[in-house]
Amino acid sequence: MTAFASRWVEPPASVTERAGGLARGFRAAGVPAGIKPSGDPDLALLVSSEPDTVSAARFTRSGVLAAPVVLCRTRCRLDALRAVVVNSGNANAATGNRGLEDAARMQGAGAMAAGVHEELVAVASTGVIGEPMPMDGVPRGILAARTELDADGDAAFWRAIATTDKFEKRLSLDVALPSGGTVRVSAQVKGAGMIQPGFATMLCFVQTDAALAPETADLLLGVCVKRSFERISVDGQLSTNDTVLLMASGASGVVVAPESPDELALGGVLDYALRRLALQIVRDGEGAARTGRVEVTGGDDGAVERVARAVANSPLVKAALHGGDANWGRVAQAVGAALPGTAPLAFDVAIDGVAVCSGGVALPHEPPAFGDEVEYAVALPGSGAETEVFFSDLSHEYVRVNAEYTT
């Protein structure tokens, strides 16, 4: 499992990191099913053995929805999912009725493999848009995955859902709750490019063996997604397939009651887990060398959000970040583009704690040293609003990957 450390994401004191393994009650597998021409694993299956498993889901807000997203929204009990079938190598997006039929076939095969009703099986896909799903090996692959299901199958599961990812993005945490009980949180994420909140080209699967009410699962997931996957950008592009699922098996026997100290503690760990995985997506960035965080304060909610997005998605800012160039004029132009007006804007900019601009005027300063993580702080006139966005640099590798994506 990839080691993780960041000044922006600190683990709660209640967390003990594990080398791997799923939350109790879950098993997973990943196998090749002939979707990727390389023959690499491209079909993954995750199953909960607990009949009272509850779940919650969030999906892309794109107007071009992939068939698996449509299927999940229309044919799934999103508060009681027992299994997930995932493929990489093909997005099954913009594929018309055939795509919907293929997604339904995957759901049906997943139901047979898990031994549950079809409406309790979610489907997710990632890969190239606009090409029919190569289905010949998929049903057999799902049945083969059933024979390889394992409580330590999270690594195989992750490998089968990855596309351009350069490193693993998964975790397994034991959580000591205030009541004295211990539960586990495990999660797997794929994503490296076509990343923009709303939320991102990513698939995320989160498991816990805590016993939750469906309303609690939905509340916790919604809050944590807003602070994680909706706070990142690699290239400002919105995907057709984004899916985040939280499943709670209850296999630990530890009941986390609504509005309890245990709920607050578990929410803090889920927040940490999702922010950590979101930051790993940005660090990958299909070849990123540096990660930036822009924090914008002042003004109102709309203004700070527009400015943060403008800075994070500016190719000029991102190129300067890649080169370690503290050219804060790139930040200034992004601020101005986000907040057009007829009078000069009094704004402040600091880079890694070095004040470079005050009131819209340059300050004498020593150039800040660029490390792997770089902080940009922008203060607008006024007070009361603040936001943040994590973003990657613009690298030669990113251009190469996306120039050759289908060739």
Buried (B, 14 or more C-beta within 10 A) or exposed (E): BEEBEBEBBEBBEBBEEBEBBBBBBBBBBBBBBBBBEEEBBBBBBBBBBBEEBBBBBBBBEBEEBBBBBBBBEEBBBBBBBBBBBBBBBBBBBBBEEEBBBBBBBBBBBBBBBBEBEBBBBBBBBBBEBEBEBBBEBBBBBBBBBBEBBBBEBBBBBBBBBBBBBBEBBBBBBBBBBEEEBBBBBBBBBBBBBBBBBEBBBBBBBBBBBBBBBBEBBBBBBEBBBBBBBBBBBBBBBBBBBBBBBBBBBBBBEBBBEEEBEBBEBBBBBBBBBBBBBBBBBBBBBBBBBBBBBBBBBBBEEEBBBBBBBBBBBBEBBBBBBBBBBBBBBBBBBBBBEBBEEEEEBEBBBBBBEBBBBBEBEEBEBEEBEBEEBBBBBBBBBEEEBBBBBBBBBBBEBBEEBBEEBEE
